[in-house]
Amino acid sequence: TSADFTTVYWSSSTPLASATTNFTENTYFWRARGEDRAGNYSAYSATRSFVVDLTSPSAPASLTSPADDTRTSVQSQTFVWAGVSDLGPSGLSNYELQLSTDINFGIVNYSSAPTVPQSLNLLISQSLYYWRVRSKDFAGNYSGYTSTWTIVIDTTLPSAIMNQAGDTNWRSSSGTVYDVDFKDDPSAGGSGLDYGQYIVYPGTTTTGQSSGAALTPWRTIFDYTLANSLTYFADNWSLTSSDFSSLKQGYNFVFARAFDLAGVSTQPANYLFYILKDTAAPSFINNEPAVPDWENYSRAHNFDFSDSGSGVKIASYTAWT
């Protein structure tokens, strides 16, 4: 076990060109020489060494980055974990990183064997992945695996699902609910919805895109956290009363967008539906003489009624003495 052979662990004399024995964990130096029948010895061979290492290295104490349950659209990822030292004499050889779409790692989708505690710029496709790391020494001993973390790669845009056409009823106040749903894709293994918003414009182009200055800011319809995120949002929703007050008389065009927890957003180029607003009273014009004549017969009277929004529904008169 010493390079100068001051400490001899084991020796043997054999007519064969090999010898076998059992060794304990240590670093060993060995050499050989020949002996003839007259007792003459040759010089020793060159000294060689070998290591017996029966001890597994330590597992990395923790995973570092990306954080557990990361949701992102960035496909090039660098995985980082805590470094370790080998407890046995052979020394640390490398780490083994595994990524799998199976929580039990029945299939390994990606793996690498870096010598430093990180794997740079691993390009992975869209899915939900489980990842873990273990270490390996030069004797081929493996540590146990770290705890398992997850990462979601989501590059697909969420969508707004239009379940109605324009609101063809004229409205004089807020409170009407609208049936527009939001969905995150992919529905399995996606990052989940983050939030959805609407905005209203006074007009559109001939192709349905927004025109004019926005009548409302982007207004949040729902806002999820990672803990309560969902793939679908199917609740009907309405404009706030303040936003309804900001609408102009007549047609108002509603656009919507959705964000998922991977930071991917979609915004339909065309409006989803329109709202017809009419809060102005109808008007009339009295075309009768300012000073009426005395009359002793029935005749038609000249009054004009008009409404610039929803139109005149009923016109009535009252006469009294």
Legacy VTK file of the C-alpha trace (Angstrom):
# vtk DataFile Version 3.0
C-alpha trace
ASCII
DATASET POLYDATA
POINTS 321 float
0.000 0.000 0.000
3.074 2.279 -0.146
4.791 3.269 -3.352
8.244 2.294 -1.983
6.934 -1.095 -0.766
7.952 -0.449 2.841
4.507 -1.815 3.685
3.739 -5.053 1.846
0.041 -5.960 1.954
0.363 -9.318 0.216
2.923 -11.365 -1.713
2.980 -14.768 -3.348
5.279 -17.137 -5.216
3.770 -18.980 -8.159
4.971 -20.751 -11.292
2.113 -19.093 -13.166
2.012 -15.707 -14.841
-0.840 -14.556 -12.562
-1.972 -14.600 -8.944
-5.314 -14.002 -7.256
-6.320 -12.737 -3.820
-8.955 -10.570 -2.149
-8.338 -6.908 -1.385
-9.931 -4.400 0.919
-10.627 -0.817 -0.083
-7.365 1.033 -0.639
-4.794 2.146 -3.206
-2.272 -0.585 -4.053
1.103 -0.656 -5.804
2.343 -3.884 -7.348
5.391 -5.283 -9.122
6.805 -8.679 -10.048
10.198 -10.382 -10.511
11.373 -13.784 -11.649
13.377 -16.471 -9.796
15.279 -19.362 -11.374
15.894 -22.827 -9.927
19.249 -21.711 -8.608
17.605 -18.976 -6.481
18.697 -16.093 -8.640
16.246 -13.142 -8.845
15.636 -10.761 -11.700
15.112 -7.070 -11.181
11.576 -5.947 -10.400
9.224 -4.878 -13.127
8.001 -1.321 -13.364
5.562 -0.481 -10.549
1.886 -0.163 -11.330
-1.016 0.807 -9.115
-4.742 0.105 -8.820
-7.524 1.267 -6.534
-10.139 -0.847 -4.807
-13.117 1.411 -4.056
-16.217 -0.146 -2.501
-17.799 3.079 -1.283
-20.460 4.920 -3.283
-20.041 8.666 -3.664
-22.516 10.978 -1.976
-25.619 12.024 -3.867
-25.830 15.754 -4.641
-27.398 17.417 -1.618
-29.875 19.410 -3.685
-31.004 20.425 -7.113
-30.592 24.145 -7.766
-31.919 25.293 -11.121
-34.393 25.409 -12.807
-36.530 25.702 -9.690
-38.935 22.898 -8.935
-42.188 23.173 -10.952
-40.707 25.668 -13.400
-43.010 26.508 -16.312
-41.395 28.113 -19.307
-41.452 28.395 -23.087
-37.631 28.402 -23.284
-36.509 25.051 -24.656
-32.762 25.483 -24.053
-32.225 24.837 -20.358
-29.191 24.638 -18.088
-29.617 22.233 -15.166
-27.569 22.936 -12.022
-27.155 20.998 -8.772
-24.899 20.909 -5.715
-21.471 19.369 -6.241
-20.122 16.466 -4.178
-16.836 14.738 -3.321
-16.208 10.998 -3.515
-15.986 9.276 -0.134
-13.864 6.441 -1.512
-10.268 6.494 -2.810
-11.013 6.416 -6.565
-12.372 9.952 -6.853
-15.436 11.424 -8.507
-15.795 10.603 -12.196
-18.978 12.386 -13.297
-22.646 13.056 -12.640
-25.622 11.524 -14.387
-28.591 13.779 -15.212
-31.873 12.163 -16.264
-35.050 13.758 -17.652
-38.182 11.710 -18.144
-41.825 12.233 -19.025
-42.525 9.287 -16.687
-42.488 10.017 -12.957
-40.996 6.543 -12.422
-38.306 7.079 -15.104
-39.427 4.027 -17.016
-38.247 5.910 -20.079
-35.369 8.394 -20.057
-35.971 11.108 -22.650
-32.742 13.035 -22.057
-29.539 12.293 -20.158
-26.026 13.642 -19.854
-22.871 12.769 -17.903
-21.052 16.035 -17.129
-17.983 16.172 -14.917
-19.154 19.423 -13.320
-22.430 19.946 -11.417
-24.347 21.389 -14.349
-25.513 20.473 -17.811
-25.449 23.412 -20.226
-27.965 24.299 -22.907
-29.883 21.042 -23.033
-32.471 21.472 -25.801
-35.717 19.754 -24.835
-39.066 19.573 -26.572
-42.474 20.569 -25.224
-43.692 18.374 -22.375
-43.799 17.903 -18.604
-40.490 16.476 -17.375
-39.217 14.947 -14.158
-35.495 15.332 -13.530
-32.955 13.967 -11.080
-29.181 13.568 -10.688
-26.759 11.049 -9.192
-22.962 10.896 -8.972
-20.474 8.237 -10.074
-16.867 7.553 -9.055
-14.020 6.151 -11.147
-14.600 2.675 -9.717
-18.099 2.647 -11.225
-19.939 3.137 -7.913
-23.117 5.226 -8.128
-24.748 7.321 -5.443
-28.460 7.333 -4.888
-30.555 9.821 -6.850
-31.498 13.272 -5.656
-35.103 14.163 -5.042
-37.113 14.600 -8.244
-38.065 18.039 -9.567
-40.337 18.958 -12.461
-40.152 21.374 -15.363
-42.800 22.134 -17.988
-41.749 23.264 -21.458
-44.805 24.866 -23.073
-44.462 26.600 -26.442
-48.110 26.375 -27.539
-50.274 29.493 -27.442
-53.331 29.487 -25.176
-56.596 30.229 -26.930
-59.840 32.151 -26.506
-62.914 30.136 -27.495
-65.811 32.210 -28.816
-69.170 30.655 -27.928
-71.375 33.540 -29.020
-71.709 36.146 -31.742
-72.308 39.823 -31.111
-74.668 40.878 -28.349
-77.588 41.940 -30.556
-79.595 43.338 -27.654
-79.129 47.021 -26.943
-77.806 47.649 -23.437
-78.299 50.635 -21.204
-76.365 49.270 -18.207
-73.615 46.795 -17.328
-74.120 43.305 -15.967
-74.608 41.245 -19.119
-72.504 38.095 -19.049
-70.622 36.821 -22.071
-69.677 33.281 -23.049
-66.023 33.366 -24.069
-63.833 30.585 -22.651
-60.062 30.316 -22.403
-57.949 27.189 -22.817
-54.284 26.380 -22.373
-52.624 24.023 -24.821
-51.461 21.356 -24.655
-54.246 20.238 -22.322
-52.022 17.433 -20.969
-48.597 18.477 -19.716
-49.143 22.178 -20.406
-48.202 24.963 -18.044
-51.785 26.004 -17.218
-53.585 29.316 -17.608
-52.175 32.358 -15.848
-54.632 35.169 -16.618
-57.054 36.433 -19.251
-58.004 39.993 -20.200
-60.358 41.968 -22.422
-60.151 45.392 -24.057
-62.794 47.363 -25.976
-62.332 49.487 -29.103
-64.834 51.842 -30.773
-64.385 50.416 -34.255
-62.720 47.838 -36.466
-61.122 47.683 -39.858
-62.809 45.854 -42.722
-60.928 42.724 -41.650
-62.036 42.906 -38.008
-58.911 44.386 -36.445
-59.044 47.144 -33.858
-59.476 50.738 -34.981
-59.359 53.951 -32.969
-58.223 54.597 -29.408
-59.096 51.914 -26.868
-62.134 52.725 -24.744
-60.913 50.612 -21.801
-57.538 49.393 -20.529
-56.709 45.713 -20.658
-58.984 44.439 -17.899
-58.271 41.146 -16.090
-61.035 38.537 -16.250
-59.265 35.883 -14.174
-55.854 35.555 -12.555
-54.509 32.186 -11.398
-51.470 31.356 -9.335
-49.302 28.298 -9.825
-51.064 26.573 -6.948
-54.552 26.875 -8.447
-53.850 27.040 -12.171
-56.249 25.322 -14.546
-56.250 24.285 -18.168
-59.707 25.728 -18.870
-61.579 28.850 -17.810
-65.251 28.373 -18.691
-67.055 30.845 -16.421
-69.147 33.485 -18.152
-67.952 37.015 -17.414
-69.058 40.627 -17.807
-67.581 44.075 -18.273
-67.077 46.143 -15.144
-69.551 48.962 -14.606
-66.801 51.542 -15.066
-65.779 49.992 -18.378
-69.384 49.960 -19.567
-69.586 53.656 -18.743
-66.545 54.199 -20.976
-68.225 52.646 -24.004
-69.535 54.886 -26.745
-73.099 54.948 -27.939
-73.685 52.276 -30.562
-71.270 49.493 -31.496
-68.310 48.584 -29.243
-65.909 45.786 -30.174
-64.415 43.446 -27.557
-60.998 41.783 -27.973
-59.429 39.302 -25.532
-56.092 37.662 -24.821
-54.789 34.904 -22.537
-51.440 34.183 -20.870
-50.210 30.840 -19.597
-47.773 30.188 -16.772
-44.964 29.602 -19.259
-45.250 33.249 -20.303
-46.809 32.468 -23.680
-49.689 34.728 -24.704
-52.177 34.905 -27.519
-54.202 37.863 -28.711
-56.810 37.302 -31.409
-56.296 39.705 -34.301
-60.048 40.073 -34.786
-62.679 41.129 -32.302
-64.570 38.401 -30.451
-67.959 40.081 -30.160
-69.606 43.494 -30.045
-71.766 45.301 -27.520
-74.584 47.667 -28.497
-74.853 50.517 -25.998
-77.701 53.007 -25.777
-78.012 55.158 -22.660
-79.276 58.293 -24.452
-82.970 59.148 -24.261
-84.874 59.431 -27.544
-85.751 62.916 -28.709
-88.716 64.618 -30.389
-89.332 67.792 -32.386
-92.543 69.774 -31.937
-93.529 71.076 -35.358
-96.805 72.604 -34.155
-97.318 76.395 -34.215
-95.922 78.181 -31.198
-99.327 79.847 -30.692
-101.996 77.348 -31.673
-105.290 78.375 -33.284
-108.650 77.528 -31.871
-109.924 74.343 -33.457
-113.296 72.651 -33.567
-112.271 69.481 -35.429
-109.892 66.503 -35.079
-106.642 66.546 -37.092
-103.169 65.031 -37.220
-100.542 66.831 -35.155
-96.951 67.272 -36.350
-94.423 65.772 -33.907
-91.226 63.952 -34.988
-89.580 61.275 -32.773
-86.033 59.993 -33.216
-83.394 57.836 -31.502
-79.790 57.533 -32.676
-79.182 54.232 -30.922
-81.606 51.389 -30.495
-84.434 53.224 -32.283
-87.844 54.470 -31.188
-89.932 51.743 -29.655
-93.040 53.588 -28.395
-94.289 57.143 -28.854
-97.221 58.339 -26.761
-99.101 61.540 -25.896
-101.205 62.829 -23.039
-103.818 65.587 -23.237
-105.268 67.417 -20.253
-107.281 70.529 -19.486
LINES 1 322
321 0 1 2 3 4 5 6 7 8 9 10 11 12 13 14 15 16 17 18 19 20 21 22 23 24 25 26 27 28 29 30 31 32 33 34 35 36 37 38 39 40 41 42 43 44 45 46 47 48 49 50 51 52 53 54 55 56 57 58 59 60 61 62 63 64 65 66 67 68 69 70 71 72 73 74 75 76 77 78 79 80 81 82 83 84 85 86 87 88 89 90 91 92 93 94 95 96 97 98 99 100 101 102 103 104 105 106 107 108 109 110 111 112 113 114 115 116 117 118 119 120 121 122 123 124 125 126 127 128 129 130 131 132 133 134 135 136 137 138 139 140 141 142 143 144 145 146 147 148 149 150 151 152 153 154 155 156 157 158 159 160 161 162 163 164 165 166 167 168 169 170 171 172 173 174 175 176 177 178 179 180 181 182 183 184 185 186 187 188 189 190 191 192 193 194 195 196 197 198 199 200 201 202 203 204 205 206 207 208 209 210 211 212 213 214 215 216 217 218 219 220 221 222 223 224 225 226 227 228 229 230 231 232 233 234 235 236 237 238 239 240 241 242 243 244 245 246 247 248 249 250 251 252 253 254 255 256 257 258 259 260 261 262 263 264 265 266 267 268 269 270 271 272 273 274 275 276 277 278 279 280 281 282 283 284 285 286 287 288 289 290 291 292 293 294 295 296 297 298 299 300 301 302 303 304 305 306 307 308 309 310 311 312 313 314 315 316 317 318 319 320
